[in-house]
Amino acid sequence: MVAIDNHQNSYLTFDEKSPIPIYMQVKQLIMHNINNGTWTVNTKIPSESELVKLLGCSRMTVNRALRELTAEGILVRVQGIGSFVAEEKRHTALFEINNIADEIQARKHKHHAQILILESLKADSTQAYTMQIREGEKLFHSIIVHFENEIPVQIEERLVNAAIIPEYLQQDFTKLTPNAYLMSIAPMTEGEHTVKAILASPQECKWLKITKNEPCLFIQRRTWSNNNIISSARLIYPGSRYQLEGKFTS
């Protein structure tokens, strides 16, 4: 049975009589095209429907192969767009306050940001407690999705102390990240992290283009400058696209 043309005048096949399950053979075919350079990092591979037609096997078989390759970090599946050849998992620092744009550009990749919300609001009781201000005081609120090579890799939802950072809403956060701006205005003197695994909300899944069952890395981060809380940020990363790292010294 003819399978995937690797554009080098050779064809890959699988054997229905082989003791190796068909889905495993499909995985091997996809891996072969990746390993021989036919499909390079960040290349979009044929869709599930296209693979079914090319391989002549069931959609369930192809779906299982793609799901397992995604779980193994070989592919990245972006909901509504398709599957891409993955690179090594991106790293984000656990105990450092890094600028995500700098992290992405250091990998020689392209960063861009989509601003979803940029507004002023009056602090409710929970927000006031978090920011250590009075209920009803003004806060700035932003939600931004960060992309690496057109793939969404982080949702950044942030509350900012309006009294200390009065011009926050006037910034163009498609050119400068909130992190970079805040550090330039009020350099951090203290930070606090909470890290856990979560399932994103339905809206957050749409923003990240992931399925509702994909685990995500969640960081709740507060930063201080001269004893004042400057910002509280909720950072959500798709678990299949990022991992945390930290360095320790004794």
N, C-alpha and C positions, 0 to 999 in steps of 0.2 A: 504494500500500500504506500503510495507516495505521500510524504508528509511535508516538511517545511523546506522550501528551496533556500539554501544559504547563500545564493547569488555567487557561488564559486563553481558553478557547473556540476555540483554534486547534490544529491538528495538524501534526506534522512528518512528512515522507515521504522515502523515498529511491527512487532510480530505478535499477532493475536494468539498464537499457540505457545508463546513463551510463558514460563512459570512466573515471570516478573509481571505484576499487575499492570494493566494498561495505563493507569494514572501515573505510575512510577516511570513508565516509558515516556509518557508525555513530558514529565518533569525533566527526564534525561535529554529529550530533544531540545527543550527550551534552554537547559543549561549548556548543551553543546553549542547552540547558536550564540550564547553569551560568551562562553570560553574561547571560541574561535574568532571573536571580534566582529561577528555579523551584527550583533546587537550590542552596542557599547553603553557605557554608563549614561543614564538619563534618557536613553532611547525608548520611545513608546513601542511596545511589541504588539503584534496583531491582537485584536479584540477577542473576547471569549467566543463570539459568534464566528469570527473569521477562523479561529483555531479549530472550531468544530467542523467547519467546511473543509479546511486544509487537511485535517487529520482523519476525518470520517468517523470520529468516535462521538460518544454522547456528550451533551453539555455538562452533565453531572461529573463526568470524568475530567473534563477540562477544568471545570470550576474547582474541583478538589486539588488538581495540580497547581493551579494559580494560587489558591488559598494557602497551600502548604509552602510554596515558594515565597509567598509574602510573609508568612509566619517565620520563615527561616532567614528573612532579611535579604533574599535574592532579588525580589521585586518589591516595588512600592505601588500600591493600587490607590488611585485617586478617584473617588466616587464621581461618576458622571463624566469622567475624562478617559480613564483607561489604566493600563498597567505599564510601569516603566522599570527599566533595569536600575536597580539600586546601587549605590556606592556604600562604602562603610558608613555605619550609623554616624550621624552628626553628633558632636559632643557639645554639651553646655555645662558650664562650671557651676558646681553646687554652692560653693562658699564664696565665690567672687561675684561682683556685680558687673557683668560684662555687657557690652552693647551688642545686640544680636546682629546688627548690620555689619559690625567689625568681624564677628565670628564667621559670618557667611562670606564676606569679601576676602578673609584670610584663606578660605578654601578656594579662592579664585572663582567664586560663583556670584551670581547676580542676586541682589536683594532689592525687593520693593515692598512697599506697605500700602495697605488699603484701609483708609479711615472709615469706620462705620459709625462711630458716635464721637462727638466733641462738643461738650455742653457744660453749662453751669447748673448747679442744683443746690438745694438746701439740705443739709445733712439730716438724715433720719437718726433714730436712736442708735441703731447698729453702726452706721457710718461714723457718727459722732464718737462712739466708744472706740472704734478702730483708729480714728485719726486723733483722738484725745482733744477734741474741741467740743463746744457747746452744740446741742441739738439746734438745728435751724441756721447755723452758720453756713456761709457759702463754701462750696467745694467745686472743683472742676472734675469732670468725669470723661474718660475717653475709652473707646474700644477700637483696637487696631489689629488687623491680621497681617503678620509678616510672612513673606514668601521667599523661598530659595529656589532659583531657577523655575519660577512659575508654580511651584508646589507650596501650598500653605503649610508652614511648620510651627507657627505659634500664634495663639490669641493672647493679646495683652490688654487686660482691662485694668484701668488705673484710676484711683482717686488721688487728687493733688490738693494740697493746702493752698487755697486761693489767696490767703492773707500774705503768705510768704512768696508765692510764685504768681503774681498778679497777671502776667502776660502769657500764661500757658495757652490760652485759647487762640492767641494770635499767631502761633507758630505753624509752620508748614511741616507736618510730620511725615509727608512723603519724601522730604529731603533730609530731615534730621529726626532721629528717634527721640521719643520722650526721655529715655534714659540719658542720652547724650546731652540733651538740653538741660535736664534737671541737675546733672552733675556739673555743668558749667555755671549754673546760677547758684546752687547750694550744694557744694561738695559733701558727700556722705561722710559722717563721722561714726555712724553705727548702723548696723543692719540686722534684720531678723528674718529667718526662713522657716516656713513650714512646708514639708514635702509629703505628698501622698499620691496613690494611684486612684483615679476616678474614671467614671464613664461620663463623657461630655453630654450636655443637654442636647435635645434635638436641633436647636438653632446653632449651637456650637459645632455639632457634627456637620451641618451644612456649610458653615464657614470654613471648616478644615477639610471638607470633602472626604469624610470618613464614614464608616458604618456606625450604627448606634452601639454596637457591641465591642468596638475597638477600645482597649484600655488607653488611657492618657496619663501622662505625667503632669502633676499639678504642683505649682509652687505659689504659695502665698508669701509675699515679700513686703516688709515695711522697711523704710529707710529714714534715718534721722540726720539732721544737720544742726549742730550746736543745740542739742537737747529738744529740738522741735521735729515732730514727724512731718516729713516733706511729702511722702507718697506711700500709698498702699497699692500693691499690684497683684492681680491674679494672672498667672502665666500658665497656659495650657498647651502642652505639646502632644501630638499623636505619638503613642508609644512605639509605633513601628518606624518612626523617623528620627527619633532623638534618644539619647541616653545621657544621664548625668554623670559627672566625674568630679572628684574632689581630691585634694592633696593634703596630707597631714604631716606634721613634724612632731617629734617627741621633745 
